[in-house]
Amino acid sequence: MQAQEPIELTKGIPGKPCPIAQTLDLIGTKWTFLIIRDLLIEGTLRFSQLQKSMKGISPKTLSLRLKELEDNGLLERKVYAEVPPRVEYSLTEKGKRLEGVFIELKRFGLDLKADH
């Protein structure tokens, strides 16, 4: 893995997109976040497996979120030429880079529970 330059939190420049806001726009919805979490944990999942793990998500919403992730280069969709067709979803290298963010959010959540 290549060493990354340190990044400092700054307010940004009015009129220019904020990188934090852009990231949250992409992964900040409940369902998108849970899809990424499940793929980080499991590696590769089929549509039905993703739907089962997220109580309450409609097939339409799941399809839309998967398409958004694919369009943004975070997820890859592999279709197998079988009958019935089998489709599997997994994170790209770009998507896997979110693991550190998810771990830190979990760490923060565990600290919140410990503080009560």
Phi and psi in degrees as a GROMACS rama.xvg file:
@    title "Ramachandran Plot"
@    xaxis  label "Phi"
@    yaxis  label "Psi"
@TYPE xy
-78.2322  138  GLN-2
-66.6641  137.434  ALA-3
-104.429  147.181  GLN-4
-72.228  144.712  GLU-5
-62.7115  144.728  PRO-6
-118.114  137.081  ILE-7
-105.989  141.213  GLU-8
-74.052  127.21  LEU-9
-135.416  164.437  THR-10
-73.9512  -23.9673  LYS-11
90.4792  -178.591  GLY-12
-113.95  125.733  ILE-13
-53.7045  134.974  PRO-14
91.4389  -14.6127  GLY-15
-101.628  143.238  LYS-16
-64.4061  137.074  PRO-17
-85.4956  124.552  CYS-18
-59.4758  -34.347  PRO-19
-67.8702  -45.9778  ILE-20
-62.7417  -39.1519  ALA-21
-62.4465  -41.755  GLN-22
-65.4448  -45.2769  THR-23
-66.0363  -34.1301  LEU-24
-60.8714  -35.2678  ASP-25
-80.4591  -47.4699  LEU-26
-109.762  0.475216  ILE-27
-77.5525  -12.0406  GLY-28
-77.4938  151.374  THR-29
-52.3018  -51.8907  LYS-30
-67.9758  -42.1713  TRP-31
-61.685  -42.5886  THR-32
-60.8007  -44.2856  PHE-33
-68.9319  -34.6133  LEU-34
-61.9054  -48.3899  ILE-35
-62.7518  -43.6567  ILE-36
-56.9529  -49.3627  ARG-37
-62.6828  -39.7904  ASP-38
-71.4732  -32.4507  LEU-39
-63.6519  -39.4283  LEU-40
-77.0146  -47.6676  ILE-41
-91.1198  -25.2391  GLU-42
92.5142  -67.7628  GLY-43
-135.967  134.805  THR-44
-139.82  153.236  LEU-45
-91.2158  164.01  ARG-46
-53.1573  -48.5969  PHE-47
-63.2787  -34.8699  SER-48
-67.8921  -41.5581  GLN-49
-63.4656  -44.1093  LEU-50
-63.4546  -40.669  GLN-51
-63.2221  -35.8836  LYS-52
-78.0812  -9.79829  SER-53
-122.45  87.0327  MET-54
-58.6742  126.642  LYS-55
99.825  -10.7972  GLY-56
-80.9644  136.451  ILE-57
-83.881  154.358  SER-58
-56.8652  -37.2204  PRO-59
-63.5189  -45.5765  LYS-60
-64.8845  -43.1082  THR-61
-60.7012  -44.5314  LEU-62
-59.3036  -44.6006  SER-63
-62.5496  -44.9435  LEU-64
-66.111  -41.1022  ARG-65
-62.7409  -41.3072  LEU-66
-63.9835  -42.6396  LYS-67
-60.1737  -44.5729  GLU-68
-64.4622  -39.4961  LEU-69
-66.5484  -44.7175  GLU-70
-61.5388  -28.9866  ASP-71
-94.342  7.01074  ASN-72
77.3235  16.6397  GLY-73
-94.988  -18.8412  LEU-74
-137.008  145.508  LEU-75
-119.858  145.261  GLU-76
-114.852  124.084  ARG-77
-116.693  122.393  LYS-78
-104.286  128.064  VAL-79
-99.5379  135.094  TYR-80
-79.3209  76.707  ALA-81
-128.871  168.183  GLU-82
-121.298  117.59  VAL-83
-69.1438  158.402  PRO-84
-62.0019  142.554  PRO-85
-111.323  131.562  ARG-86
-124.118  129.702  VAL-87
-121.697  146.898  GLU-88
-120.338  137.598  TYR-89
-148.521  160.195  SER-90
-79.2757  146.137  LEU-91
-79.9043  175.079  THR-92
-58.5374  -39.1014  GLU-93
-60.5156  -44.5357  LYS-94
-64.632  -38.4498  GLY-95
-65.4498  -22.4168  LYS-96
-65.6786  -13.626  ARG-97
-77.274  -9.7441  LEU-98
-55.6568  -42.9789  GLU-99
-60.4865  -38.3684  GLY-100
-63.7092  -45.2449  VAL-101
-65.0906  -39.8047  PHE-102
-64.2127  -42.9422  ILE-103
-66.497  -37.033  GLU-104
-64.8038  -39.3276  LEU-105
-64.4657  -45.5564  LYS-106
-56.7756  -45.3618  ARG-107
-62.7644  -43.7007  PHE-108
-61.4821  -40.7057  GLY-109
-65.7137  -37.8858  LEU-110
-65.7851  -37.444  ASP-111
-60.792  -44.0656  LEU-112
-63.287  -39.4051  LYS-113
-68.717  -27.3676  ALA-114
-75.3378  -15.4194  ASP-115
